[in-house]
Amino acid sequence: MTSTGPARDYRRRVADYEIPEPEPKEIDEKLSIELRHLAANAVLIGKPSGDEKCENCRYYLEPHAELSYCWHPKLRILVGDNWWCQWWDAIPEDA
C-alpha cells in the first residue's frame, strides 16, 4: 500500500532538503570586530609574557583548564591558559 497525501509530501520535502553552507551572520561579524578591538586594547596575546600567563593570573577562573573564563572587568571572555594581557595580576599568596 502506498501512502498519499500530506505524509508523502512531507517525506518528499524532507528527503529533498539540502543543508545550506554555513555563512557568518551579522552578529558574528559584529562580535568579531568587538573582540578584535578588545584584544587590541587589552594587549591580549596568545602567548605568555615570561612567567606571566593567564593560567597563573588571579582572574583566570579555572587555573588547571586549558581554556577558562577571564573575569577581569575589562575582558570577561574565554581565554587560553598560555595567553597573557596587560591586566595580568598574580594570584594572592593567601588565596
N, CA, C and O atoms as a CHARMM CRD file, in Angstrom:
* protein
*
  380
    1    1 MET  N      0.84800  -1.16900   0.00000 PROA 1      0.00000
    2    1 MET  CA     0.00000   0.00000   0.00000 PROA 1      0.00000
    3    1 MET  C      0.89800   1.23800   0.00000 PROA 1      0.00000
    4    1 MET  O      1.81100   1.35300   0.81800 PROA 1      0.00000
    5    2 THR  N      0.63800   2.13600  -0.90000 PROA 2      0.00000
    6    2 THR  CA     1.41200   3.37200  -0.96500 PROA 2      0.00000
    7    2 THR  C      0.66700   4.46700  -0.24500 PROA 2      0.00000
    8    2 THR  O     -0.56100   4.54900  -0.27500 PROA 2      0.00000
    9    3 SER  N      1.44400   5.30200   0.40100 PROA 3      0.00000
   10    3 SER  CA     0.80000   6.40000   1.11400 PROA 3      0.00000
   11    3 SER  C      0.68700   7.60500   0.19200 PROA 3      0.00000
   12    3 SER  O      1.53800   7.84500  -0.66400 PROA 3      0.00000
   13    4 THR  N     -0.34600   8.32400   0.38600 PROA 4      0.00000
   14    4 THR  CA    -0.58000   9.55100  -0.38500 PROA 4      0.00000
   15    4 THR  C     -0.92500  10.65200   0.57800 PROA 4      0.00000
   16    4 THR  O     -1.09300  10.42700   1.77700 PROA 4      0.00000
   17    5 GLY  N     -1.02600  11.81700   0.05200 PROA 5      0.00000
   18    5 GLY  CA    -1.45900  12.93800   0.87600 PROA 5      0.00000
   19    5 GLY  C     -0.31400  13.61900   1.60100 PROA 5      0.00000
   20    5 GLY  O      0.83200  13.57100   1.15400 PROA 5      0.00000
   21    6 PRO  N     -0.63100  14.26100   2.73700 PROA 6      0.00000
   22    6 PRO  CA     0.34800  15.07700   3.46100 PROA 6      0.00000
   23    6 PRO  C      1.58700  14.31000   3.91600 PROA 6      0.00000
   24    6 PRO  O      2.69000  14.85300   3.86000 PROA 6      0.00000
   25    7 ALA  N      1.43900  13.07200   4.36200 PROA 7      0.00000
   26    7 ALA  CA     2.59900  12.30500   4.83100 PROA 7      0.00000
   27    7 ALA  C      3.59800  12.08600   3.70600 PROA 7      0.00000
   28    7 ALA  O      4.80400  12.21700   3.91700 PROA 7      0.00000
   29    8 ARG  N      3.11900  11.75900   2.52800 PROA 8      0.00000
   30    8 ARG  CA     4.01200  11.53300   1.38400 PROA 8      0.00000
   31    8 ARG  C      4.70200  12.84100   0.98600 PROA 8      0.00000
   32    8 ARG  O      5.90000  12.85000   0.70100 PROA 8      0.00000
   33    9 ASP  N      3.95700  13.92700   0.96600 PROA 9      0.00000
   34    9 ASP  CA     4.54600  15.22400   0.62100 PROA 9      0.00000
   35    9 ASP  C      5.62800  15.60800   1.63000 PROA 9      0.00000
   36    9 ASP  O      6.67300  16.14100   1.25600 PROA 9      0.00000
   37   10 TYR  N      5.37300  15.33500   2.90400 PROA 10     0.00000
   38   10 TYR  CA     6.34200  15.65900   3.94900 PROA 10     0.00000
   39   10 TYR  C      7.62500  14.86700   3.73600 PROA 10     0.00000
   40   10 TYR  O      8.71700  15.43200   3.78200 PROA 10     0.00000
   41   11 ARG  N      7.50300  13.56100   3.50300 PROA 11     0.00000
   42   11 ARG  CA     8.69000  12.72500   3.29200 PROA 11     0.00000
   43   11 ARG  C      9.47200  13.19000   2.07500 PROA 11     0.00000
   44   11 ARG  O     10.70300  13.18000   2.09600 PROA 11     0.00000
   45   12 ARG  N      8.79400  13.59200   1.03000 PROA 12     0.00000
   46   12 ARG  CA     9.47800  14.07000  -0.16800 PROA 12     0.00000
   47   12 ARG  C     10.23900  15.36200   0.14000 PROA 12     0.00000
   48   12 ARG  O     11.37900  15.52100  -0.29800 PROA 12     0.00000
   49   13 ARG  N      9.62600  16.28600   0.88700 PROA 13     0.00000
   50   13 ARG  CA    10.29600  17.53900   1.24100 PROA 13     0.00000
   51   13 ARG  C     11.50500  17.28000   2.12500 PROA 13     0.00000
   52   13 ARG  O     12.54600  17.91200   1.94600 PROA 13     0.00000
   53   14 VAL  N     11.38400  16.36000   3.08000 PROA 14     0.00000
   54   14 VAL  CA    12.49200  16.04400   3.97200 PROA 14     0.00000
   55   14 VAL  C     13.62700  15.40300   3.18300 PROA 14     0.00000
   56   14 VAL  O     14.79300  15.74100   3.39000 PROA 14     0.00000
   57   15 ALA  N     13.30300  14.49300   2.29300 PROA 15     0.00000
   58   15 ALA  CA    14.32700  13.80100   1.50100 PROA 15     0.00000
   59   15 ALA  C     15.03500  14.75300   0.54400 PROA 15     0.00000
   60   15 ALA  O     16.21000  14.55200   0.24000 PROA 15     0.00000
   61   16 ASP  N     14.34700  15.77600   0.06900 PROA 16     0.00000
   62   16 ASP  CA    14.93100  16.72200  -0.88500 PROA 16     0.00000
   63   16 ASP  C     15.67200  17.87400  -0.21100 PROA 16     0.00000
   64   16 ASP  O     16.35700  18.64400  -0.88500 PROA 16     0.00000
   65   17 TYR  N     15.54600  18.00100   1.10600 PROA 17     0.00000
   66   17 TYR  CA    16.16100  19.12000   1.81100 PROA 17     0.00000
   67   17 TYR  C     17.67300  19.01000   1.79900 PROA 17     0.00000
   68   17 TYR  O     18.22400  17.95200   2.10100 PROA 17     0.00000
   69   18 GLU  N     18.34200  20.08900   1.45400 PROA 18     0.00000
   70   18 GLU  CA    19.79800  20.14500   1.49200 PROA 18     0.00000
   71   18 GLU  C     20.21500  21.15500   2.55200 PROA 18     0.00000
   72   18 GLU  O     19.67200  22.25800   2.62300 PROA 18     0.00000
   73   19 ILE  N     21.17900  20.76900   3.36700 PROA 19     0.00000
   74   19 ILE  CA    21.67500  21.65600   4.41500 PROA 19     0.00000
   75   19 ILE  C     22.49200  22.75900   3.74900 PROA 19     0.00000
   76   19 ILE  O     23.43800  22.46700   3.01600 PROA 19     0.00000
   77   20 PRO  N     22.14000  24.02200   3.99300 PROA 20     0.00000
   78   20 PRO  CA    22.87300  25.12200   3.35800 PROA 20     0.00000
   79   20 PRO  C     24.28400  25.25100   3.93100 PROA 20     0.00000
   80   20 PRO  O     24.54100  24.86800   5.07200 PROA 20     0.00000
   81   21 GLU  N     25.17800  25.78900   3.13200 PROA 21     0.00000
   82   21 GLU  CA    26.54100  26.05800   3.58700 PROA 21     0.00000
   83   21 GLU  C     26.49600  27.09300   4.70900 PROA 21     0.00000
   84   21 GLU  O     25.73700  28.05900   4.62100 PROA 21     0.00000
   85   22 PRO  N     27.29300  26.91000   5.76100 PROA 22     0.00000
   86   22 PRO  CA    27.28700  27.89800   6.84600 PROA 22     0.00000
   87   22 PRO  C     27.89100  29.22000   6.37700 PROA 22     0.00000
   88   22 PRO  O     28.88000  29.24800   5.64500 PROA 22     0.00000
   89   23 GLU  N     27.28500  30.28600   6.80700 PROA 23     0.00000
   90   23 GLU  CA    27.78300  31.62200   6.49400 PROA 23     0.00000
   91   23 GLU  C     27.70500  32.46200   7.76100 PROA 23     0.00000
   92   23 GLU  O     26.77200  32.31500   8.55100 PROA 23     0.00000
   93   24 PRO  N     28.68500  33.34200   7.95600 PROA 24     0.00000
   94   24 PRO  CA    28.60800  34.20200   9.14100 PROA 24     0.00000
   95   24 PRO  C     27.40300  35.13000   9.05100 PROA 24     0.00000
   96   24 PRO  O     27.05600  35.63100   7.98100 PROA 24     0.00000
   97   25 LYS  N     26.79100  35.33700  10.17600 PROA 25     0.00000
   98   25 LYS  CA    25.65300  36.25100  10.26200 PROA 25     0.00000
   99   25 LYS  C     26.16200  37.62600  10.67300 PROA 25     0.00000
  100   25 LYS  O     27.33200  37.78400  11.02100 PROA 25     0.00000
  101   26 GLU  N     25.29000  38.60900  10.63100 PROA 26     0.00000
  102   26 GLU  CA    25.66700  39.97400  11.00000 PROA 26     0.00000
  103   26 GLU  C     26.19300  40.02300  12.43500 PROA 26     0.00000
  104   26 GLU  O     27.14800  40.74500  12.72300 PROA 26     0.00000
  105   27 ILE  N     25.57500  39.25800  13.33000 PROA 27     0.00000
  106   27 ILE  CA    26.01400  39.25300  14.72900 PROA 27     0.00000
  107   27 ILE  C     27.43200  38.69300  14.85000 PROA 27     0.00000
  108   27 ILE  O     28.20400  39.15400  15.69100 PROA 27     0.00000
  109   28 ASP  N     27.78600  37.70400  14.02100 PROA 28     0.00000
  110   28 ASP  CA    29.14000  37.13600  14.06200 PROA 28     0.00000
  111   28 ASP  C     30.17500  38.17500  13.66300 PROA 28     0.00000
  112   28 ASP  O     31.23400  38.27900  14.28300 PROA 28     0.00000
  113   29 GLU  N     29.86800  38.93700  12.63200 PROA 29     0.00000
  114   29 GLU  CA    30.79200  39.98300  12.18500 PROA 29     0.00000
  115   29 GLU  C     30.93300  41.06900  13.24700 PROA 29     0.00000
  116   29 GLU  O     32.03200  41.56600  13.49000 PROA 29     0.00000
  117   30 LYS  N     29.81500  41.43700  13.88000 PROA 30     0.00000
  118   30 LYS  CA    29.83600  42.45200  14.93600 PROA 30     0.00000
  119   30 LYS  C     30.68200  41.98000  16.11100 PROA 30     0.00000
  120   30 LYS  O     31.51700  42.73000  16.61600 PROA 30     0.00000
  121   31 LEU  N     30.47100  40.73000  16.55200 PROA 31     0.00000
  122   31 LEU  CA    31.23900  40.19500  17.67500 PROA 31     0.00000
  123   31 LEU  C     32.71700  40.06800  17.33100 PROA 31     0.00000
  124   31 LEU  O     33.57500  40.31300  18.17900 PROA 31     0.00000
  125   32 SER  N     33.01600  39.69300  16.10800 PROA 32     0.00000
  126   32 SER  CA    34.40700  39.58200  15.67800 PROA 32     0.00000
  127   32 SER  C     35.12000  40.92700  15.78800 PROA 32     0.00000
  128   32 SER  O     36.25100  41.00200  16.26800 PROA 32     0.00000
  129   33 ILE  N     34.45700  41.97400  15.34400 PROA 33     0.00000
  130   33 ILE  CA    35.04700  43.31900  15.41800 PROA 33     0.00000
  131   33 ILE  C     35.21400  43.73700  16.88000 PROA 33     0.00000
  132   33 ILE  O     36.25900  44.26400  17.26200 PROA 33     0.00000
  133   34 GLU  N     34.18500  43.50200  17.69500 PROA 34     0.00000
  134   34 GLU  CA    34.26500  43.86600  19.10900 PROA 34     0.00000
  135   34 GLU  C     35.40600  43.12600  19.81100 PROA 34     0.00000
  136   34 GLU  O     36.14800  43.72200  20.59100 PROA 34     0.00000
  137   35 LEU  N     35.54500  41.83000  19.53300 PROA 35     0.00000
  138   35 LEU  CA    36.60300  41.05400  20.17500 PROA 35     0.00000
  139   35 LEU  C     37.98100  41.45800  19.66600 PROA 35     0.00000
  140   35 LEU  O     38.94900  41.44100  20.42600 PROA 35     0.00000
  141   36 ARG  N     38.07900  41.82000  18.39300 PROA 36     0.00000
  142   36 ARG  CA    39.35300  42.28900  17.85400 PROA 36     0.00000
  143   36 ARG  C     39.77300  43.57500  18.55500 PROA 36     0.00000
  144   36 ARG  O     40.93900  43.73800  18.91300 PROA 36     0.00000
  145   37 HSD  N     38.81200  44.50200  18.75300 PROA 37     0.00000
  146   37 HSD  CA    39.11000  45.74500  19.47200 PROA 37     0.00000
  147   37 HSD  C     39.48200  45.45000  20.92400 PROA 37     0.00000
  148   37 HSD  O     40.41300  46.04200  21.47100 PROA 37     0.00000
  149   38 LEU  N     38.75300  44.54200  21.53000 PROA 38     0.00000
  150   38 LEU  CA    39.03000  44.17100  22.90800 PROA 38     0.00000
  151   38 LEU  C     40.43900  43.60700  23.03600 PROA 38     0.00000
  152   38 LEU  O     41.17900  43.97200  23.94900 PROA 38     0.00000
  153   39 ALA  N     40.80600  42.72400  22.12600 PROA 39     0.00000
  154   39 ALA  CA    42.14900  42.13900  22.16400 PROA 39     0.00000
  155   39 ALA  C     43.21200  43.20600  21.94400 PROA 39     0.00000
  156   39 ALA  O     44.23900  43.20300  22.62200 PROA 39     0.00000
  157   40 ALA  N     42.98000  44.11200  21.01200 PROA 40     0.00000
  158   40 ALA  CA    43.96700  45.16600  20.74400 PROA 40     0.00000
  159   40 ALA  C     44.10400  46.10400  21.94400 PROA 40     0.00000
  160   40 ALA  O     45.21700  46.47900  22.31300 PROA 40     0.00000
  161   41 ASN  N     42.99800  46.47800  22.54500 PROA 41     0.00000
  162   41 ASN  CA    43.03200  47.38600  23.69000 PROA 41     0.00000
  163   41 ASN  C     43.62600  46.72500  24.93100 PROA 41     0.00000
  164   41 ASN  O     44.22800  47.40500  25.76300 PROA 41     0.00000
  165   42 ALA  N     43.46900  45.44000  25.06200 PROA 42     0.00000
  166   42 ALA  CA    43.94800  44.73100  26.23800 PROA 42     0.00000
  167   42 ALA  C     45.34900  44.18900  26.04500 PROA 42     0.00000
  168   42 ALA  O     45.90500  43.58000  26.95900 PROA 42     0.00000
  169   43 VAL  N     45.91900  44.39300  24.90100 PROA 43     0.00000
  170   43 VAL  CA    47.18000  43.76600  24.55200 PROA 43     0.00000
  171   43 VAL  C     47.05900  42.27100  24.88500 PROA 43     0.00000
  172   43 VAL  O     47.95000  41.68100  25.49500 PROA 43     0.00000
  173   44 LEU  N     45.94800  41.68600  24.47200 PROA 44     0.00000
  174   44 LEU  CA    45.67500  40.27600  24.69400 PROA 44     0.00000
  175   44 LEU  C     46.38900  39.49200  23.60800 PROA 44     0.00000
  176   44 LEU  O     46.10200  39.65000  22.42100 PROA 44     0.00000
  177   45 ILE  N     47.32000  38.64800  24.02100 PROA 45     0.00000
  178   45 ILE  CA    48.07700  37.87200  23.05000 PROA 45     0.00000
  179   45 ILE  C     48.01900  36.38800  23.40500 PROA 45     0.00000
  180   45 ILE  O     47.79900  36.02200  24.55900 PROA 45     0.00000
  181   46 GLY  N     48.21500  35.56300  22.42100 PROA 46     0.00000
  182   46 GLY  CA    48.08800  34.12200  22.59900 PROA 46     0.00000
  183   46 GLY  C     49.34400  33.42900  23.05800 PROA 46     0.00000
  184   46 GLY  O     49.52900  32.24700  22.76900 PROA 46     0.00000
  185   47 LYS  N     50.21500  34.12300  23.76500 PROA 47     0.00000
  186   47 LYS  CA    51.42600  33.50000  24.31200 PROA 47     0.00000
  187   47 LYS  C     51.77900  34.20600  25.60600 PROA 47     0.00000
  188   47 LYS  O     51.40500  35.36200  25.80400 PROA 47     0.00000
  189   48 PRO  N     52.49200  33.52900  26.48500 PROA 48     0.00000
  190   48 PRO  CA    52.83400  34.14500  27.77100 PROA 48     0.00000
  191   48 PRO  C     53.85200  35.26800  27.63100 PROA 48     0.00000
  192   48 PRO  O     54.55200  35.37200  26.62300 PROA 48     0.00000
  193   49 SER  N     53.92000  36.09500  28.64700 PROA 49     0.00000
  194   49 SER  CA    54.93000  37.14000  28.73800 PROA 49     0.00000
  195   49 SER  C     55.85500  36.73400  29.88500 PROA 49     0.00000
  196   49 SER  O     55.61200  37.06000  31.04700 PROA 49     0.00000
  197   50 GLY  N     56.91300  36.02100  29.53100 PROA 50     0.00000
  198   50 GLY  CA    57.78500  35.47600  30.56600 PROA 50     0.00000
  199   50 GLY  C     57.02900  34.43900  31.36500 PROA 50     0.00000
  200   50 GLY  O     56.45200  33.51200  30.79600 PROA 50     0.00000
  201   51 ASP  N     57.02700  34.58400  32.68300 PROA 51     0.00000
  202   51 ASP  CA    56.29800  33.65100  33.54800 PROA 51     0.00000
  203   51 ASP  C     54.84000  34.05700  33.72600 PROA 51     0.00000
  204   51 ASP  O     54.06000  33.31100  34.31800 PROA 51     0.00000
  205   52 GLU  N     54.46400  35.22000  33.22600 PROA 52     0.00000
  206   52 GLU  CA    53.09100  35.69700  33.35800 PROA 52     0.00000
  207   52 GLU  C     52.23900  35.10100  32.24700 PROA 52     0.00000
  208   52 GLU  O     52.53600  35.27100  31.06500 PROA 52     0.00000
  209   53 LYS  N     51.17800  34.40300  32.63600 PROA 53     0.00000
  210   53 LYS  CA    50.22800  33.85000  31.67800 PROA 53     0.00000
  211   53 LYS  C     48.88200  33.71400  32.37200 PROA 53     0.00000
  212   53 LYS  O     48.79800  33.71800  33.60000 PROA 53     0.00000
  213   54 CYS  N     47.85000  33.59600  31.58600 PROA 54     0.00000
  214   54 CYS  CA    46.50500  33.55200  32.15900 PROA 54     0.00000
  215   54 CYS  C     46.36100  32.46700  33.22100 PROA 54     0.00000
  216   54 CYS  O     45.68400  32.66800  34.22900 PROA 54     0.00000
  217   55 GLU  N     46.98800  31.33400  33.00000 PROA 55     0.00000
  218   55 GLU  CA    46.86200  30.21400  33.92300 PROA 55     0.00000
  219   55 GLU  C     47.25600  30.58400  35.35900 PROA 55     0.00000
  220   55 GLU  O     46.68500  30.04900  36.31000 PROA 55     0.00000
  221   56 ASN  N     48.22500  31.49300  35.52500 PROA 56     0.00000
  222   56 ASN  CA    48.62500  31.87000  36.87900 PROA 56     0.00000
  223   56 ASN  C     48.22200  33.31400  37.21800 PROA 56     0.00000
  224   56 ASN  O     48.87400  33.99300  38.01200 PROA 56     0.00000
  225   57 CYS  N     47.13700  33.75200  36.59500 PROA 57     0.00000
  226   57 CYS  CA    46.57000  35.08100  36.87400 PROA 57     0.00000
  227   57 CYS  C     45.37500  34.93500  37.81300 PROA 57     0.00000
  228   57 CYS  O     44.62700  33.96100  37.72200 PROA 57     0.00000
  229   58 ARG  N     45.20100  35.87600  38.69100 PROA 58     0.00000
  230   58 ARG  CA    44.09200  35.81900  39.65600 PROA 58     0.00000
  231   58 ARG  C     42.72200  35.84700  38.98500 PROA 58     0.00000
  232   58 ARG  O     41.74200  35.41600  39.59300 PROA 58     0.00000
  233   59 TYR  N     42.62100  36.34100  37.75000 PROA 59     0.00000
  234   59 TYR  CA    41.33500  36.46200  37.07500 PROA 59     0.00000
  235   59 TYR  C     40.96800  35.23600  36.24800 PROA 59     0.00000
  236   59 TYR  O     39.86700  35.17300  35.70100 PROA 59     0.00000
  237   60 TYR  N     41.86400  34.26900  36.14800 PROA 60     0.00000
  238   60 TYR  CA    41.60200  33.04600  35.38100 PROA 60     0.00000
  239   60 TYR  C     40.77700  32.11600  36.26200 PROA 60     0.00000
  240   60 TYR  O     41.27300  31.62000  37.27400 PROA 60     0.00000
  241   61 LEU  N     39.54300  31.88000  35.89100 PROA 61     0.00000
  242   61 LEU  CA    38.59000  31.21500  36.77900 PROA 61     0.00000
  243   61 LEU  C     38.97000  29.77700  37.13600 PROA 61     0.00000
  244   61 LEU  O     38.83400  29.38200  38.29400 PROA 61     0.00000
  245   62 GLU  N     39.44100  28.98900  36.17500 PROA 62     0.00000
  246   62 GLU  CA    39.79300  27.59300  36.43400 PROA 62     0.00000
  247   62 GLU  C     41.27400  27.37300  36.10300 PROA 62     0.00000
  248   62 GLU  O     41.60400  27.04200  34.96400 PROA 62     0.00000
  249   63 PRO  N     42.16400  27.55200  37.07800 PROA 63     0.00000
  250   63 PRO  CA    43.60500  27.54300  36.80500 PROA 63     0.00000
  251   63 PRO  C     44.16800  26.28500  36.16300 PROA 63     0.00000
  252   63 PRO  O     45.25900  26.34300  35.59500 PROA 63     0.00000
  253   64 HSD  N     43.48500  25.16300  36.22500 PROA 64     0.00000
  254   64 HSD  CA    44.03500  23.93500  35.66300 PROA 64     0.00000
  255   64 HSD  C     43.39000  23.55800  34.32900 PROA 64     0.00000
  256   64 HSD  O     43.65300  22.47300  33.80900 PROA 64     0.00000
  257   65 ALA  N     42.56300  24.41800  33.77300 PROA 65     0.00000
  258   65 ALA  CA    41.90700  24.15700  32.49100 PROA 65     0.00000
  259   65 ALA  C     42.67600  24.84000  31.35900 PROA 65     0.00000
  260   65 ALA  O     43.25100  25.91200  31.54800 PROA 65     0.00000
  261   66 GLU  N     42.68200  24.21200  30.18300 PROA 66     0.00000
  262   66 GLU  CA    43.36500  24.81800  29.03200 PROA 66     0.00000
  263   66 GLU  C     42.64300  26.07400  28.54600 PROA 66     0.00000
  264   66 GLU  O     43.27800  27.01600  28.07100 PROA 66     0.00000
  265   67 LEU  N     41.33600  26.08500  28.66500 PROA 67     0.00000
  266   67 LEU  CA    40.51000  27.25700  28.35000 PROA 67     0.00000
  267   67 LEU  C     39.68000  27.56700  29.57900 PROA 67     0.00000
  268   67 LEU  O     39.13800  26.66300  30.21500 PROA 67     0.00000
  269   68 SER  N     39.58200  28.83400  29.90900 PROA 68     0.00000
  270   68 SER  CA    38.76300  29.21900  31.04400 PROA 68     0.00000
  271   68 SER  C     38.28000  30.65500  30.86000 PROA 68     0.00000
  272   68 SER  O     38.73000  31.38100  29.97300 PROA 68     0.00000
  273   69 TYR  N     37.37100  31.02700  31.71000 PROA 69     0.00000
  274   69 TYR  CA    36.78900  32.36400  31.68000 PROA 69     0.00000
  275   69 TYR  C     37.68800  33.33400  32.43500 PROA 69     0.00000
  276   69 TYR  O     38.10800  33.06000  33.56000 PROA 69     0.00000
  277   70 CYS  N     37.97800  34.47000  31.80900 PROA 70     0.00000
  278   70 CYS  CA    38.69200  35.54300  32.48600 PROA 70     0.00000
  279   70 CYS  C     37.64200  36.49700  33.04400 PROA 70     0.00000
  280   70 CYS  O     36.84400  37.05500  32.29200 PROA 70     0.00000
  281   71 TRP  N     37.64400  36.68300  34.35100 PROA 71     0.00000
  282   71 TRP  CA    36.62100  37.52600  34.96100 PROA 71     0.00000
  283   71 TRP  C     37.10200  38.94400  35.24700 PROA 71     0.00000
  284   71 TRP  O     36.48700  39.66300  36.03400 PROA 71     0.00000
  285   72 HSD  N     38.20500  39.34900  34.60900 PROA 72     0.00000
  286   72 HSD  CA    38.64500  40.73600  34.76500 PROA 72     0.00000
  287   72 HSD  C     37.55100  41.63700  34.18000 PROA 72     0.00000
  288   72 HSD  O     37.05300  41.35800  33.09000 PROA 72     0.00000
  289   73 PRO  N     37.16800  42.70500  34.87900 PROA 73     0.00000
  290   73 PRO  CA    36.06900  43.57400  34.42900 PROA 73     0.00000
  291   73 PRO  C     36.23000  44.12800  33.00800 PROA 73     0.00000
  292   73 PRO  O     35.23000  44.43300  32.35900 PROA 73     0.00000
  293   74 LYS  N     37.45300  44.26300  32.51800 PROA 74     0.00000
  294   74 LYS  CA    37.64300  44.80800  31.17500 PROA 74     0.00000
  295   74 LYS  C     37.67700  43.72700  30.10200 PROA 74     0.00000
  296   74 LYS  O     37.68500  44.05000  28.91400 PROA 74     0.00000
  297   75 LEU  N     37.69600  42.45900  30.48500 PROA 75     0.00000
  298   75 LEU  CA    37.72400  41.37800  29.49600 PROA 75     0.00000
  299   75 LEU  C     36.43900  40.55300  29.53600 PROA 75     0.00000
  300   75 LEU  O     35.58300  40.67200  28.65800 PROA 75     0.00000
  301   76 ARG  N     36.31800  39.72400  30.55600 PROA 76     0.00000
  302   76 ARG  CA    35.16300  38.84200  30.70200 PROA 76     0.00000
  303   76 ARG  C     34.90500  38.01500  29.44100 PROA 76     0.00000
  304   76 ARG  O     33.82100  38.05600  28.86000 PROA 76     0.00000
  305   77 ILE  N     35.92600  37.26700  29.04000 PROA 77     0.00000
  306   77 ILE  CA    35.81600  36.38700  27.87900 PROA 77     0.00000
  307   77 ILE  C     36.55300  35.07900  28.15200 PROA 77     0.00000
  308   77 ILE  O     37.28300  34.96100  29.13600 PROA 77     0.00000
  309   78 LEU  N     36.35800  34.11200  27.28100 PROA 78     0.00000
  310   78 LEU  CA    37.07400  32.85200  27.34600 PROA 78     0.00000
  311   78 LEU  C     38.48400  33.05700  26.80900 PROA 78     0.00000
  312   78 LEU  O     38.66400  33.61700  25.72700 PROA 78     0.00000
  313   79 VAL  N     39.48900  32.60400  27.56600 PROA 79     0.00000
  314   79 VAL  CA    40.89300  32.76000  27.15900 PROA 79     0.00000
  315   79 VAL  C     41.63700  31.44300  27.35000 PROA 79     0.00000
  316   79 VAL  O     41.16900  30.54800  28.05400 PROA 79     0.00000
  317   80 GLY  N     42.79600  31.33800  26.71400 PROA 80     0.00000
  318   80 GLY  CA    43.63300  30.15500  26.84300 PROA 80     0.00000
  319   80 GLY  C     44.59600  30.27000  28.01100 PROA 80     0.00000
  320   80 GLY  O     44.94300  31.37400  28.43200 PROA 80     0.00000
  321   81 ASP  N     45.02400  29.13800  28.53100 PROA 81     0.00000
  322   81 ASP  CA    45.89300  29.14800  29.70600 PROA 81     0.00000
  323   81 ASP  C     47.25400  29.79200  29.45000 PROA 81     0.00000
  324   81 ASP  O     47.85100  30.33600  30.37900 PROA 81     0.00000
  325   82 ASN  N     47.75500  29.74700  28.22700 PROA 82     0.00000
  326   82 ASN  CA    49.05800  30.34200  27.91000 PROA 82     0.00000
  327   82 ASN  C     48.95300  31.76100  27.34800 PROA 82     0.00000
  328   82 ASN  O     49.95700  32.32500  26.91300 PROA 82     0.00000
  329   83 TRP  N     47.77300  32.33400  27.35300 PROA 83     0.00000
  330   83 TRP  CA    47.61300  33.70500  26.87700 PROA 83     0.00000
  331   83 TRP  C     48.10400  34.66800  27.95600 PROA 83     0.00000
  332   83 TRP  O     48.41400  34.27100  29.07900 PROA 83     0.00000
  333   84 TRP  N     48.16300  35.93900  27.58100 PROA 84     0.00000
  334   84 TRP  CA    48.57800  36.98900  28.51200 PROA 84     0.00000
  335   84 TRP  C     47.91000  38.29700  28.10700 PROA 84     0.00000
  336   84 TRP  O     47.64200  38.50700  26.92400 PROA 84     0.00000
  337   85 CYS  N     47.63900  39.17400  29.05800 PROA 85     0.00000
  338   85 CYS  CA    47.15700  40.52200  28.75700 PROA 85     0.00000
  339   85 CYS  C     47.75100  41.50400  29.75600 PROA 85     0.00000
  340   85 CYS  O     48.35300  41.11100  30.75500 PROA 85     0.00000
  341   86 GLN  N     47.57300  42.76900  29.47200 PROA 86     0.00000
  342   86 GLN  CA    48.17900  43.82200  30.29400 PROA 86     0.00000
  343   86 GLN  C     47.61600  43.86900  31.70700 PROA 86     0.00000
  344   86 GLN  O     48.22300  44.49100  32.57900 PROA 86     0.00000
  345   87 TRP  N     46.48200  43.23600  31.96100 PROA 87     0.00000
  346   87 TRP  CA    45.88900  43.26400  33.29600 PROA 87     0.00000
  347   87 TRP  C     46.25300  42.03700  34.11600 PROA 87     0.00000
  348   87 TRP  O     45.61300  41.75700  35.13000 PROA 87     0.00000
  349   88 TRP  N     47.27600  41.29900  33.68700 PROA 88     0.00000
  350   88 TRP  CA    47.70400  40.12800  34.43400 PROA 88     0.00000
  351   88 TRP  C     48.00400  40.55300  35.86100 PROA 88     0.00000
  352   88 TRP  O     48.61900  41.59300  36.09600 PROA 88     0.00000
  353   89 ASP  N     47.56400  39.74200  36.80700 PROA 89     0.00000
  354   89 ASP  CA    47.79800  40.02600  38.22100 PROA 89     0.00000
  355   89 ASP  C     48.05200  38.68600  38.92500 PROA 89     0.00000
  356   89 ASP  O     47.29300  37.73400  38.74300 PROA 89     0.00000
  357   90 ALA  N     49.08800  38.61900  39.70400 PROA 90     0.00000
  358   90 ALA  CA    49.45300  37.38100  40.38800 PROA 90     0.00000
  359   90 ALA  C     48.34700  36.93500  41.33500 PROA 90     0.00000
  360   90 ALA  O     47.62000  37.75200  41.90000 PROA 90     0.00000
  361   91 ILE  N     48.23900  35.64200  41.49100 PROA 91     0.00000
  362   91 ILE  CA    47.29400  35.07500  42.44700 PROA 91     0.00000
  363   91 ILE  C     47.83000  35.38400  43.85000 PROA 91     0.00000
  364   91 ILE  O     48.98400  35.07400  44.14400 PROA 91     0.00000
  365   92 PRO  N     47.02200  35.98100  44.70700 PROA 92     0.00000
  366   92 PRO  CA    47.49600  36.31700  46.05700 PROA 92     0.00000
  367   92 PRO  C     47.96000  35.07100  46.81900 PROA 92     0.00000
  368   92 PRO  O     47.39900  33.98600  46.66200 PROA 92     0.00000
  369   93 GLU  N     48.97400  35.24600  47.63100 PROA 93     0.00000
  370   93 GLU  CA    49.54800  34.13800  48.40600 PROA 93     0.00000
  371   93 GLU  C     48.50000  33.49000  49.33000 PROA 93     0.00000
  372   93 GLU  O     48.52800  32.27700  49.53600 PROA 93     0.00000
  373   94 ASP  N     47.58900  34.28300  49.87800 PROA 94     0.00000
  374   94 ASP  CA    46.61400  33.75500  50.83400 PROA 94     0.00000
  375   94 ASP  C     45.38500  33.15100  50.16000 PROA 94     0.00000
  376   94 ASP  O     44.43400  32.77100  50.84200 PROA 94     0.00000
  377   95 ALA  N     45.39100  33.05700  48.83000 PROA 95     0.00000
  378   95 ALA  CA    44.22900  32.50000  48.10800 PROA 95     0.00000
  379   95 ALA  C     44.24200  30.98900  48.12600 PROA 95     0.00000
  380   95 ALA  O     43.34500  30.35600  47.56900 PROA 95     0.00000
